[in-house]
């Protein structure tokens, strides 16, 4: 059974705090193993990648067979049903249109001293996209990672996807083709992250790595950060639904299960101001679990990490939601827009009972790569901004240097950085002669 909380109970604060600090990452500590893998790839390159792929994915590779060929991509795309192809194209178009609006603008102006200031934006040269493979193959993740990079202007998109037993998912390859991925390699795990970060004879290094993965992938991304940029360290999926009593309990039940079926460590929370409705949702979840194909995953997730929180009113619901800072937040209430103004921390917000979170996973347009584990308090979901960087621009004139240069000299002197001051003062001296 999930955890039941009521904000009027005397022990509520302690129990809610325990819910917030619940450790859901049940993977053993893999950091030492990942460190060894990265060191091996840095030292032996392709040979290490091939050996590790044989060990973990039961796939024997040579450097010349690591890359998925264009012919393989075309053959895989031809296997996809026309209806599935059309769905991917529609999703890609919507994701592209949404992210095109995120592109930042360059700026330039002249201030009162005559100095010209501004900034310009430019893409990273190469991005590495990690896509889960095997049992967890997600063509939607390809679209969500590759399309923002393409919109940003990234020229080289490298995709690594593990292919246990050499089984390639046709939908994943088609999604890569639609998204403009330029290179695909049939490798995964920490060895793929290391190869993209440091490069091998076959795989040239990238500048930024994005995409979800298992504990080994997360640990590897953490370790290579600094050598390359990364998007985030993603944990198990999470959803919080704030719902009033004027909802179909079964709708809310399947919304909760939509994240629970991802992972036994995923978390689904319902906050409601109607206790009877909360109980109705629990009954609906129990009924759905009897027939759900992934009940063996969703059931333990709901049992071990699920929660139903009854609150006095929706204002209190918003306060608690902000403390959770959920990855996905559904506002299934009569006036979601007003409630949304009270939400300060959430990866993505889904407004109204006709907007299930699953729409955001596939076809809505906004990115589904989102901050987890309360990191929405300080970070955002994947966007075009993850693939561009800002360069500041400044131009002094003799007049502007004469106006502000003496203050620069003063500050340099106060920091005992003589050459700093001299680099400005020497120019001022020429102006004053």
N, C-alpha and C positions, 0 to 999 in steps of 0.2 A: 504493500500500500504506500502511496505517496505520503509526504509529510503534510499534516493539516495544522495551519496556524490561524489564530484569530487575534487581531490587533487589540482587542479589549481584554485579552488574558493578561494576568499579572506577570507571567514569564515570557511574554511575547518578544520583548527586546532581546533577551538572551538567546531565544530560539531562532529569531530572525538573523541575528549576528552569526549564529552557528551555520545557518543556511548560506550566508554570504562567504564564509570561509571554508566551506566544504571542499575538500580536495577530490577532484574528479579525474585527474590524470593518474591512471592506475598503472602506467607503464613503468617498468623498472628503470633505474638510473642507467642511461645508455651513453652518458657523456664520454666515459673512458673509451668505450668501443668506437664511438664516432671519431674521437681524436685520433685513434689508431688508423681508422679508415682514411681520414683526410691526409694524414702523414704519408700513408702508403701511396695514395693517388699522386700527391705532390712529388714523391720520390720516383715512382715507377710509371706514372702516367697511364697510357692505354692498357698496359699489361695488368696493372692493378685493377682497373675498371672491369676488364674482361673476366678476371679471376673472381672478383666479387659478384659479378652478375651471374656467373656460373654457380656460385655458392648460394646466393639468396633467391635467384629467379629461375634456377634450373635451365639456364639458357647459355649455350656455349657460343661465344662471340669471338671474332677477330677484329682488329681495328677497322678493317675495310667493310665489315658487316654491321658495325654499330649504328650507322646512319640508315634511316628508313629511306628507300629510294622513291623518286617521283613516280615510278611505275607502280610501286606498292600502294602509294597514296591513291593513285587513280583507280587501281583495282579495288581498293577498299571502298572508295566513294561510290563505285558502280554497284556495290552490294547493298547500299542503303536504300530503303524503301522511299518512293517519291514523297510520301506524306511526311516521313521523318526528315527528309532533305528540306522540304518546304518549311517545316517547323524550325529547323536550325537557321535557315536563311532569314525567317521573320525575326527570330531572336537576335541574330547578328545585326540586322538593320536597326532594331530598336535600341540595342546596346550601343551601337555606333552613334546613332542620333543623340542619345542622352549624353554620351561622353564628349561629343563634339562641342557641346555647350559649356564644357568645363575648361576649355582651352584658355589659359590666361593671356593677357595682352601685354605687349611691350609698352614702356612708358618713358617719356623724356620731357624735361622742362628746364627752363632757365630761371634761377632764383634771383633775388634782389641784388646780389653782388655781381651777377653776370656769369656765375658758374653754371655749367650745363650738367645736369644730373639725370639719372634714370636707371633703368634695368632692361634686360632682354631675357627671353626664355629660349631654351634650346633643349632638344631631347638627348638622352643618353645614346651612345652609339649602338649598344647591343644589350638586349635583355634576355635573361634566361627564365623560361617558364616551366615550373615543375607541375606535372599533371599526374595525379594518382592513377595507378593501373591495376590490372588483375581484377579482383572482385569489386573494387571501388573505382570504376571507370566513369568519368564525368565529362562528357563533351561540353556541358555548360561551363565548366571551369576553364576549358580552353578559350571559349568566347570571352569570358569575363577577364581573363588575364591578357590575352593577345590583342583584343580590339582596342582597349585604352592605350596600349603601347603603340599600336599602329596609328591611332588618332594623334598621339603625341609626336609622331614623326620618327620613331625608332626605326632605323634601317635594317637591323639584323635581329631577328627573333628566333631564338634557339629553344626548342621544346624537348624536354626529357620526360619520357613516359616508360615506367617499368613494364615489361612484357613477359610475365611468368610463363614458362613453357612456350614462348614465342607466339603467344596469342595477342594479336593486335585488335583493338576495338575499332571497327569501321567508322562508327560515328565520331570517335575521337579524332581519327585522321581526317575525316571530312570537315570537322569543325576547324582543324588546323589549316586546312586548305582555304576555307571560307574566310578565316581570320587573317590570312597573310603570313603565316609562320614560314620562315625561310629554311630552317633546318630542324629535323626531328631525329632524336636518338633513342634507341630502344633500351635505355638504362634507367635505373631508379635508385632510390635510397640515398644514403650519405655520400656514396661514391659519385652519384650524378651531381649533387650539389658541389662537391669538391672539384669535379671536372669542369663545371661551368665557372667556378670562382677562380681557379688557378690555371686552367687550360691543360690540354694534353697535345700530343702530336696531331690528333684527329679533331679535337674540339678546341677551338679558339676561346679564350676567356671572355666573359661578358662583364658588363658594368653593374647590373642589378639583377637580383633573382627574386621572383615572386611565385606564389602558388602554395597550396596546402600540401600536407604530407603527414606521415606517421611520426612517432617520437624520434626516430633516427633522423628524419628529414628536418624536423624542428630543431634538434640539437645541432645539426650540421649548419643550418642557416645562422644560428646564434654564433657559432664558432667562426664562420667566414665573414661575418659582418665587420666592416672596416676595410677588408680587401675588396669587397663589393657592397653595394647597398642591398637591403632586403625590404620587403613590404612589412611583414610583421611575423610574430611567432604565434601561430594559430593553435588554439586548444579545441577541446570538444565543442560541438555545436550547442547552441542554447536559444530558447525562445521564451519570452514572457508575454502573456496575453492579459490585457486588462479588459474585462468584459462585464457589462451590466446584465441584468436578468432578462433583457429583451433580445435574446439570441437563441439560436438553435443549439442545444447542448452538444449534438453530434458534430456540428461544424467546428465548434471550439475543440472538441475531443480530437478530431483528425488534425486540426492545426497543431495541437500539442504533440501528437504522434509524428507529425511530419519532421520534427527534429529528433525525437526520441529514436526513430528508426535508423538514424545515421550511425549511432555509436552507443554502446552500453554505458558510456560515460557522458553522453549528452544530457542536457537538463531542460526540462519543460516546467514552467511555472504559470499558474493561473492566479490572478488577483481579481477578486470580485467583491462588490458591495452587497451581494445577494447570496447568503449561505446556502439556501435551498438550490439555487442555480449551480453553485459549486459542486454540491453532491450529485446533481443531475449530470454534470460533465464527467465526474468520476465514473458513474455508472455507464455512460456512453463510451468512455475509454476502455473500460473492462469488456464491454460488448465488442468493440472493434478489435481488441487484442485476440479475440477468439478466432478471427478470420484473417487478420493481417499477415501477409506473407513474411514480413520481417519481425513478427512478434517475438521471436527468440532474441532479438536485439532491443526492440522498443519496450518490451515488457520489463526487463531488468533496469533499463534506463528510467522508466516511470516509477518503478518500485523503489529504486535506490536513491534517485536524485530528484524525482518529481515533487511538486509542492502545490497546495491549494491554500491561498491566503485570503481570509475574509477581512475586509476593512470597513470602517465606518462610512466612508464616502470616497468619491473618485479623487478628490484632492489628496487624501491620504494615500491612495493608490499611486498617484504620480510621485509623491515623496519617496515611497518605498521603491518604485521602479528606478528612480534616479540613483538610489543606493545600490541597486543591482547592476545598473549600467549594462543592460542586456545587449547581446549581439543583434537579435531580432526582437522588435516590440510591436505587437498588434494592439491597436486601440479599437476594440469592438464595442463601441459605446454610441449613444445617440448623437453626441456632438464631439466627434474626434478632433476637429480642428481646434476647439477651445482647449481640450485636454492636452493636445500636442504642444501648446504654448507653455505648458508647465513642465515639459520634458526637457531636461538639459543634457542627459547622458544616455545615448542609445546608438548602436551602429546603424540601424535602419528602422524607420517607423512606417507601419502599414496602417492606413487610415480607413476606419469603417469596416463593418462586417462583410462587405463584398470584396475586401482586399486581403486574401490569405497570403501568408508569408511565402508560400510556394510560388506565387506569381513572381516574386522578387528573385527566386532562385533561377528562373528560366527566361522569362519573357517580358518582365516589366520595363527594364531599361537600366535602372541603377545597378551598381555592382553588387554581387553576392559575396565577395571576399571581404569579410567584416571583422572588426576587433572582437575578441572573446575574452573571457575571464576578467571582466570588469575593466578591460583596457579601453573601452569606449569613453572612459573618464578623461582620457588624454590623447586618443588617437582616432583616426577615421578609417573608413573602408577604402579599398583600392580604387584609384582614380587615375585620370590623365596626369595629375600632379605627381604621381609616383614615378613617372617616366620622363619628367622634365626637370630642369634645374635652372636657377636664376643666376644670372651674372650681372653685377652692378656696374654702372658706367658713371664716370665723372670726367669733366673737362674744366680746368681752370683757365682763366684769362689773366693777363697781368693785373688787371683791376681787381678781379676776385681774389687773386693770391695776396695782393696788397691789403685787402680788407680782412681776410681771415687768417692769413699766414702767421702773423705775430702770435696769435693765440695757440696755434699749433706748436710754435717754438717754445712757448711757455710750458705747455703740457709735456712736451718731450723732455725739457729740462727737469721738470718735476719728477719724471720717471728715470732720470739719469741715463737717458738714451741720447748721447751726444750726436751721433751720426744722423739720427732722425731729425734733430733740430737743425743741424747744419745743412741737410738736404733742402730744407725750406729756406733757411736764412741766407744761403748762398744766392738764391734767386731773388730774395728781397733786397739783398745788398746791390745786385745789379740794377734792380728797378730804382733804387734810391741814389745811384751814382749819376 
